[in-house]
Amino acid sequence: MKKIVVLFSGTGSNLASIIEKVHKKKMRDDENCLGIEVVAAITNNTAAKGIEIATDKQISTVVLDHKLFDTREAFDTKLVKIIQSYEPDLVVMAGFMRIVTPIFTSQVQAINLHPSLLPKFKGAKAIERSFESDDAFGGVSVHYVSEELDAGTIILQEKFDKKMDGSFDDFAKQIKDIEHEILPRAIKHVLCEATKAKQSQAR
């Protein structure tokens, strides 16, 4: 069983999707790819609605309030220590609204969900900027976390035609629907490929 830790900051809708589609399920219909377990959910937001989602599923839940730390580095040092205590095979940022420092990226293998077709619209308010642009497409990316914001190697992307006369709410809903599908797929892909690579090295 491969272990993952999920980081989140808000409603937890992507956390819920991960639990539904990944938690204690096989990665693929492949005897070489075992199951996945969400061993912990960690949030920096004491009011995050996702806390209830994790606790209801009896998943170990940690609230680490970033406001109690003087620097990003101090927060990341504590966050990394907590993550490492679970010995995960992968960390998943599912709406984790924090810019991480090299203290995190040098010690943790993580993937991140971003609501645009990277490398376009990195950083905050990506949905708004994508919607307001002249681009014919909107989309979602899942990428590895690196020291540079939203610049790590892309794992999966999915796009959709943008309706130029459509509303922002409809656009944002399409983004969210894709997020709920693409992130579980990316988790399975990364862990299954890693398993296969280790098996090949062992032969």
Backbone as a ProteinNet text record, in pm:
[ID]
protein_1_A
[PRIMARY]
MKKIVVLFSGTGSNLASIIEKVHKKKMRDDENCLGIEVVAAITNNTAAKGIEIATDKQISTVVLDHKLFDTREAFDTKLVKIIQSYEPDLVVMAGFMRIVTPIFTSQVQAINLHPSLLPKFKGAKAIERSFESDDAFGGVSVHYVSEELDAGTIILQEKFDKKMDGSFDDFAKQIKDIEHEILPRAIKHVLCEATKAKQSQAR
[TERTIARY]
84.2	0	88.4	71.5	144.2	73.6	152.6	96.6	110	0.8	6.4	-41.7	14.1	-30.7	-88.3	-205.9	-273.1	-267.8	-225.5	-224.4	-337.7	-413	-525.4	-543.9	-621	-643	-788.7	-877	-1012.6	-1123.1	-1211.5	-1332.9	-1305.1	-1191.6	-1158.1	-1227.4	-1278.3	-1349.2	-1254	-1131.2	-1035	-987.9	-979.2	-950.3	-1059.3	-1185.5	-1297.9	-1289.7	-1251.5	-1237.4	-1126.5	-1016	-904.3	-948.7	-1018.5	-1064.9	-1159.5	-1249.8	-1347.8	-1283.1	-1184.9	-1133.8	-999.1	-930.1	-794.9	-778.2	-836.6	-812.1	-851	-751.1	-766.8	-821.8	-780.4	-817.2	-691.4	-705.6	-590.4	-556.3	-428.5	-385.6	-441	-430.4	-479.4	-519.4	-578.7	-606.7	-478.5	-382.8	-248.6	-195.4	-163.2	-121.1	9.4	85.2	211.2	193.3	75.2	48.5	-47.4	3.5	-74.4	-169	-224.5	-322.2	-260.8	-347.7	-306.9	-389.4	-323.2	-393.7	-358.7	-460.4	-438.2	-411.1	-286.5	-249.5	-265.1	-270.2	-288	-336.3	-412.1	-453.4	-409.3	-335.8	-278.7	-326.5	-371.2	-415.4	-348.4	-331.7	-277.3	-387.4	-513.3	-627.4	-716.4	-724.3	-802.1	-951.1	-996.9	-1139.5	-1169.7	-1073.1	-1091.7	-1204.2	-1296.3	-1408.2	-1362.1	-1247.4	-1194.9	-1158.8	-1141.7	-1109.7	-1218.9	-1342.5	-1454.8	-1458	-1423.7	-1422	-1321.9	-1201.9	-1098	-1132.6	-1179.9	-1210.5	-1328.4	-1425.2	-1539.5	-1496.2	-1387.8	-1335.4	-1228.4	-1213.7	-1117.9	-975.2	-943.2	-808	-737.9	-617	-539.8	-533.6	-577.5	-590.1	-508.1	-425.1	-338.2	-368.1	-391.8	-410	-283.3	-213.2	-88.4	-107	-145	-179.6	-54.4	-45.3	74.8	88.7	-20.5	-15.4	65.1	90.7	165.8	316.3	357.9	500.7	547.5	667.5	720.5	764.2	806.2	856.5	802.3	807.5	770.2	863	989.8	1087.8	1055.6	1015.7	981.2	858.4	759.8	640.4	676.6	756.1	791.6	874	958.9	1038.4	947.3	845.7	751.3	666.3	622.5	539.9	614.5	738.5	818.5	834.3	857.1	872.4	745.5	630.7	503.9	484.5	508.8	494.8	583.6	708.6	804.1	766	693	651.1	556.1	489.8	398.9	467	591	669.3	591	539.6	459.6	544.9	482.7	547.4	529.2	428.9	400.9	318.7	345.2	264.7	185.4	58.4	-30.8	-84.7	-55.5	-110.2	-243.1	-351.7	-485.6	-554.4	-518.5	-570.7	-500.3	-369.4	-287.8	-235.1	-289.1	-262.7	-142	-29.4	96.6	206.5	292.4	413.9	519.9	570.2	666.1	808.8	894.9	1035.3	1123.6	1253.5	1345	1355	1322.7	1321.4	1223.6	1111.9	1011.6	1054.3	1086.4	1110.6	1234.2	1329.2	1451.3	1431.9	1322	1303.7	1177.5	1086.8	957	928.5	890.4	842.3	693	653.7	512.6	465.9	335	271.6	166.3	136.8	45.6	-58	-177	-287.5	-295.8	-302.1	-310.2	-418.5	-507.2	-622.4	-596.3	-491.3	-465.3	-379.3	-365.3	-276.9	-136	-63.6	72.4	154.5	248.4	304.5	226.1	108.1	28.2	-37.1	-46.7	-121.7	-72.2	58.8	114.6	68.6	69.9	41.8	-105.7	-136.4	-271	-367.9	-496.1	-606.8	-591.5	-546.1	-525.4	-656.7	-762.8	-892.2	-942.5	-935.9	-981.6	-901.5	-770.9	-686.3	-706.8	-725.7	-752.2	-885.7	-986.4	-1119.6	-1116.8	-1045	-1040.9	-950.6	-869.4	-776.4	-848.5	-775.3	-829.3	-806.2	-753.8	-726.1	-854.8	-844.2	-961.3	-989.6	-895	-909	-887.1	-953.3	-919.8	-868.3	-818.4	-770.4	-709.2	-659.1	-601.8	-471.5	-375.5	-246.7	-216.6	-149.8	-89.7	59.5	141.1	285.5	361.6	488.1	574.6	607	620.1	653.7	804.7	845	986.4	1006.7	1130.6	1159.5	1092.2	1077.6	1012.3	862	784.9	640.3	575.6	499.8	421.8	506.6	631	722.4	778.6	734.5	784.6	733	795.1	757.9	609.3	543.9	400.6	376.4	281.5	246.4	127.1	19.8	-100.7	-161	-223.6	-301.7	-430.1	-533.2	-658.2	-718.5	-765.6	-820	-963	-1030.8	-1167.3	-1185.8	-1278.3	-1308.5	-1374.5	-1323.9	-1380.9	-1490.4	-1607.1	-1717.4	-1700.4	-1678.9	-1649.8	-1767	-1888.7	-2004.9	-2050.4	-1969.1	-2005.4	-1976.3	-2037.8	-2018.2	-1893.9	-1844.9	-1730.3	-1765.8	-1885.2	-1925.9	-1925	-1972.6	-1971.1	-1827.8	-1742.1	-1600.8	-1534	-1556.9	-1496.5	-1546.3	-1674.1	-1728	-1661.1	-1634.7	-1565.5	-1424.7	-1358.4	-1225.7	-1234.4	-1329.2	-1342.3	-1375.2	-1462.1	-1497.9	-1376	-1294	-1172.1	-1074.2	-1061	-971.1	-1004.5	-1133.1	-1176.7	-1145.3	-1124.6	-1090.5	-939.8	-873.2	-733.6	-637.9	-667.4	-574.6	-568.6	-681.3	-671.5	-597.6	-620.4	-549.7	-400.1	-361.4	-218.6	-152.9	-222.7	-168.8	-142.1	-241.1	-225.8	-112.1	-102.8	1.7	141	161.3	292.7	334.2	244.3	279.2	296.2	214.4	225.8	355.4	388.6	513.8	634.1	627.8	737.3	753.3	640.6	644.3	707.7	666.3	720.1	869.4	912.2	1055.1	1138.7	1087.8	1159.1	1165.3	1056.8	1055.1	1155	1166.9	1261.5	1404.7	1431.3	1567.6	1605.5	1505.2	1531.1	1559.1	1524.5	1542.7	1686.4
-119.1	0	125	209.9	336	439.6	522	619.5	760.7	838.7	977.8	1067.8	1188.4	1294.2	1404.5	1453.5	1557.9	1689.2	1796.8	1930.7	2012	2083.4	2161.6	2285.9	2382.4	2506.7	2549.3	2489.2	2542.5	2441.1	2437.3	2355.9	2206.5	2167.1	2024.7	1945.2	2011.9	1936.9	1843	1886.1	1797.1	1686.7	1718.1	1614.3	1508.7	1551.7	1457.7	1370.3	1429.4	1353.2	1249.8	1288.9	1195.2	1078.4	1109.5	1003	908.1	965.5	883.8	795.2	848.1	779.1	710.4	742.5	691.2	614.5	665.3	611.6	464	381.6	237.7	168.6	220.1	159.1	127.5	35.5	1.8	118.1	128.6	235	215.6	92.2	57.1	-89.7	-134.8	-278	-348.1	-345.9	-396.1	-460	-586.8	-658.7	-603.5	-529.4	-472.9	-339.5	-281.4	-153	-173.7	-154.3	-183.5	-68.8	-71	30.1	156.3	253.2	383	413	469.5	510.5	654.8	735.5	870.9	857	873.1	850.1	975.6	1092.3	1216.2	1327.2	1419.6	1541.7	1658.5	1751.8	1863.6	1994.9	2085.1	2216.2	2326.5	2440.8	2559.8	2654	2615.4	2701.7	2640.4	2706.1	2651.3	2642.8	2719.1	2720	2641.4	2566.7	2492.6	2389.9	2394.1	2299.7	2156.3	2143.4	2010.7	1930.9	1998.5	1929.1	1827.7	1869.3	1779.9	1660.6	1684.5	1575.7	1469	1511.9	1415.9	1342.3	1415.8	1351.8	1255.5	1288.9	1200.1	1066.2	1068.1	945.3	880.7	932.6	879.8	882.1	988.5	1011.6	1105.9	1072.8	1157.1	1299.7	1396.3	1534	1626.3	1709.4	1801.2	1944.1	2031.5	2174.3	2246.9	2305.5	2376.4	2521.1	2606.7	2745.6	2824.3	2867.3	2939.7	3075.1	3126.3	3256.8	3252.4	3133.3	3118.8	3117.8	3128.2	3122.9	3257.5	3296.2	3427	3431.5	3317.2	3313.7	3192	3198.3	3082.2	2964.8	2995.3	2889.4	2815.8	2890.5	2827	2737.5	2786.6	2704.8	2579	2594	2478.3	2376.5	2423.3	2331.4	2241.1	2300.3	2222	2133	2187.7	2110.3	1987.2	2003.7	1891.4	1784.5	1827.1	1731.8	1648.4	1714.2	1642.7	1545.8	1593.3	1507	1384	1404.9	1293.1	1191.5	1233.4	1139.1	1032.3	1061.7	965.9	878.9	913.3	838.6	815.7	921.5	904.1	876.7	812.1	793.3	915.9	997.4	1116.4	1213.8	1343.5	1449.3	1517.5	1542.8	1599.8	1733.5	1838.9	1971.1	1985.1	1984.1	1987.8	2116	2227.6	2355.1	2403.7	2382.8	2428.1	2566.7	2668.5	2806.9	2864.1	2798.5	2844.2	2832.9	2934.3	2926	2861.8	2746.2	2673.3	2717.7	2697.5	2738.7	2619.2	2643.8	2531.6	2433.2	2475.7	2382	2268.7	2303.4	2202.8	2127.3	2199.7	2134.9	2045.5	2073	1991.6	1860.1	1849	1730.6	1650.7	1707.9	1644.8	1633	1513.3	1498.3	1523.9	1628.2	1668.8	1701.7	1686.1	1730.8	1835	1922.4	2033.2	2044	2083.5	2107.3	2257	2295.1	2437.4	2459.1	2559.3	2576.2	2658.8	2622.7	2683.8	2588.6	2621.2	2542.8	2601.5	2554.7	2602.6	2581.6	2671.2	2774.9	2906.2	2910.2	3032.7	3047.7	3170.4	3208.9	3138.6	3146.1	3094.9	3181.9	3124.2	3202.1	3219.8	3326.7	3349.8	3395.7	3376.3	3419.6	3367.8	3245.7	3186.4	3168.7	3131.7	3112	3244.3	3348.7	3479.8	3528.4	3514.7	3563.7	3482.5	3351.8	3267.1	3302.9	3325.7	3360.9	3494.5	3590.2	3723.8	3733.4	3631.7	3634.5	3609.1	3627.9	3599.7	3455.1	3373.3	3233.3	3159.4	3068.3	2990.9	2874.8	2844.8	2729.8	2769.4	2698.7	2697.8	2559.3	2540	2406.4	2395.5	2275.8	2241.5	2166.1	2188.8	2119.7	2054.1	1940.8	1881.2	1872.1	1921.9	1927	1894.9	1857.7	1838	1973.1	1976.1	2099.3	2120	2241	2276.5	2408.5	2454.4	2578.9	2698.3	2693.2	2802.9	2779.2	2881.8	2870.8	2821.3	2712.6	2656.7	2631.1	2588.7	2569.6	2428.3	2338.3	2201.8	2125.4	2012.8	1928.9	1894.3	1913.4	1885.6	1735.4	1686.1	1543.8	1519.4	1594.8	1583.3	1721.9	1739.8	1860.2	1821.3	1898.5	1878.2	2014.9	2033.3	2163.1	2148.4	2263	2265.8	2395.5	2392.5	2511.7	2616.8	2737.2	2845.8	2915.2	2926.1	2996.4	3146.3	3219.8	3361.4	3440.8	3385.5	3453.5	3387.3	3294.2	3222.5	3303.4	3263.3	3333.8	3283.2	3363.5	3321.9	3201.4	3198.9	3087.3	2955.4	2958	2836.2	2794	2891.1	2863.2	2800.8	2860.8	2810.8	2670.3	2642.8	2508.6	2405.3	2440	2347.5	2317.7	2420.7	2401.5	2304	2327	2243.1	2098.4	2079.5	1943.9	1869.5	1939	1876.8	1846	1939.1	1916.1	1785.7	1762.4	1644.2	1514	1521.6	1403.3	1389	1500.5	1492.5	1465.5	1518.2	1497.9	1351.9	1282.7	1139.2	1060.2	1094.6	1025.7	1048.5	1170.2	1201.8	1128.4	1119.6	1046.6	900.4	838	698.6	682.6	774.2	767.3	775.5	875.3	895.9	775.8	726.4	616.5	484.8	462.6	338.7	336.5	450.5	457	440.1	494.8	480.2	334.9	266.8	124.9	42.3	68.8	-5.7	19.5	143.1	175.7	100.1	91.6	18.6	-130.2	-182.9	-324.2	-353.5	-262.9	-280.5	-277.1	-186.2	-175.5	-300.4	-365.3	-483.2	-607.9	-602.2	-721.5	-735.7
0	0	0	-100.9	-107.7	-21.1	47.3	139.7	83.2	93.8	51.8	165	168	257.4	170.1	205.3	127.5	204.9	137	194.5	133.1	215.3	164.3	250.6	198.7	272.7	282	202.6	194.4	212.6	113.3	124.4	125.4	70.8	69.5	-38.1	-142.5	-247.1	-320.9	-341.3	-405.7	-311.5	-183.4	-84.3	-87.5	-94	-99.6	-223.3	-335.4	-459.6	-448.7	-387	-367.9	-280	-170.8	-81.1	-154.5	-233.1	-304.9	-410.8	-483.4	-601.7	-582.1	-471.8	-453.8	-323	-214.9	-81.1	-69.7	-38.8	-20.3	-145.6	-259.9	-387.9	-466.7	-563.1	-647.4	-737.8	-771.5	-860.7	-1001	-1048.1	-1181.6	-1178.9	-1287.6	-1300.7	-1344.1	-1255.7	-1285.4	-1158.2	-1165.5	-1045.2	-989.2	-1071.5	-1025.1	-953.2	-962.2	-898.6	-782	-661.5	-542.4	-509	-387.6	-349.1	-293.2	-265.8	-212.7	-87.7	12.1	133.3	166.8	195	246.1	395.6	435.4	575.5	660.3	594.7	670.3	578.2	638	569.8	657.3	597.7	673.5	614.1	700.3	654.7	734.6	669.8	736.7	784	760.1	785	892.8	1006.7	1118.3	1087.2	988	952.9	826.2	776.6	651.5	664.6	569.7	572.1	546.6	481.7	453	577.3	689.7	814.7	848.2	832.2	862.6	767.8	641.3	543	584.1	623.2	661	789.3	889.3	1017.3	1005.1	921.5	900.4	842.7	764.1	703.8	791.2	913.6	1011.3	957.8	884	835.1	931.1	968.7	1059.3	1004.5	1084.8	1039.1	1128.5	1064.9	1138	1093.8	1190.4	1162.7	1208.3	1112.1	1139.3	1093.2	1185.3	1154	1116.9	990.6	946.8	1015.8	1070.4	1137.4	1267.7	1317.9	1442.6	1420.3	1292.8	1260.3	1205.9	1243.9	1204.7	1058.9	1004.6	867	794.3	661.6	580.4	610.2	632.7	658.9	788.8	890.3	1018	1002.6	928	902.6	825.6	719.3	637.1	714.6	804	885.9	968.3	1029.7	1109.5	1019.6	905.5	812.9	763.6	725.2	676	784.5	906.5	1017.2	1035.2	1027.4	1040.9	925.3	803	685.5	697.5	732.8	739.4	846.2	947.2	1052	997.2	885.2	822.9	717.3	682.4	583.5	453.9	392.7	271.1	147.7	50.5	-79.3	-168	-136.3	-216.2	-133.6	-154.1	-93.6	-204.4	-178.5	-279	-229.3	-303.6	-272.2	-345.7	-269.6	-327.6	-281.6	-344.2	-299.5	-174.3	-167.7	-55	-89.1	-24.4	-62.8	10.9	-9.7	48.5	-55.9	-60.4	-141.1	-53.6	-95.7	-13.4	-44.7	52.1	41.8	6.5	-21.5	-47.5	68.5	189.7	302.3	273.8	212.7	174.7	49.7	-56.7	-186.2	-186.4	-98.5	-94.2	-19.7	55.1	139.5	109.7	30.4	9.4	-139.8	-184.1	-321.3	-321.5	-393.9	-393.4	-533.6	-553.6	-676.7	-640.7	-735.9	-710.3	-820.8	-780.8	-873.2	-900.3	-1029.6	-1063.4	-1168.7	-1148.2	-1237	-1362.9	-1434.9	-1565.2	-1646.1	-1774	-1859.4	-1848.4	-1748.4	-1729.8	-1857.2	-1886.7	-1799.1	-1794	-1851.7	-1844.6	-1707.1	-1663.4	-1543.7	-1417.4	-1395.7	-1270.8	-1154.2	-1035.1	-915.9	-887.1	-814.4	-763.5	-871.7	-842.4	-929.5	-1073	-1085.1	-1217.5	-1293.1	-1222.4	-1289	-1345.1	-1264.4	-1309.6	-1429.8	-1422.2	-1531.6	-1658.5	-1643.3	-1758.7	-1822.9	-1739.8	-1790.3	-1864.6	-1811.5	-1870.4	-1993	-2017.9	-2130.5	-2263	-2372.1	-2504.9	-2547.8	-2457.9	-2491.2	-2525.6	-2621.3	-2664	-2569.2	-2479.4	-2391.1	-2245.8	-2158.4	-2016.9	-1985.3	-1864.2	-1831.8	-1694.6	-1667	-1537.2	-1558.7	-1470.6	-1476.3	-1341.8	-1347.5	-1229	-1257.1	-1164.7	-1188.5	-1060.8	-1078.7	-962.6	-901	-769.9	-699.6	-704.4	-742.7	-748.3	-675.5	-668.4	-597.5	-664.4	-796.9	-867.9	-870	-840.3	-828.3	-957.4	-946.5	-1057.6	-1182.5	-1160.6	-1273.2	-1283	-1196.2	-1200	-1320.6	-1348.3	-1462.7	-1458.8	-1572.4	-1581.5	-1593.3	-1516.2	-1516.2	-1608.2	-1586.1	-1668.5	-1689.8	-1805.3	-1832.2	-1903.9	-1879.5	-1953.1	-1983.1	-2107.3	-2145.7	-2195.5	-2204.3	-2257.8	-2335.6	-2430	-2508.6	-2420.2	-2429.5	-2351.2	-2431.9	-2372.1	-2437	-2412.9	-2520.7	-2507	-2448.6	-2459.1	-2401.4	-2271.8	-2221.1	-2099.3	-1974.2	-1863.9	-1737.5	-1665.4	-1574.5	-1494.3	-1407.7	-1352.3	-1266.4	-1343	-1467.9	-1549.8	-1579.3	-1608	-1635.5	-1513.3	-1397	-1273.5	-1240.3	-1270	-1245.1	-1334	-1459.2	-1548.8	-1497.6	-1446.8	-1387.7	-1270.9	-1182	-1062.6	-1099.5	-1197.4	-1239.3	-1293	-1369.2	-1422.7	-1310	-1216.5	-1102.8	-1031.5	-1010.9	-936.1	-1008.8	-1139.9	-1218.7	-1239.1	-1267.5	-1311.1	-1194.8	-1075.9	-964.4	-919.6	-900.2	-869	-977.4	-1103.7	-1212.8	-1203.5	-1172.6	-1163.2	-1047.7	-934.8	-819.7	-857.2	-918.4	-959.9	-1058.9	-1154.5	-1257	-1193.9	-1107.6	-1047	-963.1	-879.9	-790.7	-865.4	-966	-1042.4	-1122.9	-1183.3	-1259.4	-1168	-1048.5	-953.3	-910.3	-890	-854	-964.7	-1087.4	-1200.8	-1217	-1194.6	-1207.1	-1102.7	-981.1	-876.5	-908.5	-964.4	-1000.1	-1110.9	-1205.5	-1316	-1266.2	-1170.7	-1115.2	-1036.6	-978.2	-894.6	-976.5	-1104.7	-1187.3	-1234.5
[MASK]
+++++++++++++++++++++++++++++++++++++++++++++++++++++++++++++++++++++++++++++++++++++++++++++++++++++++++++++++++++++++++++++++++++++++++++++++++++++++++++++++++++++++++++++++++++++++++++++++++++++++++++

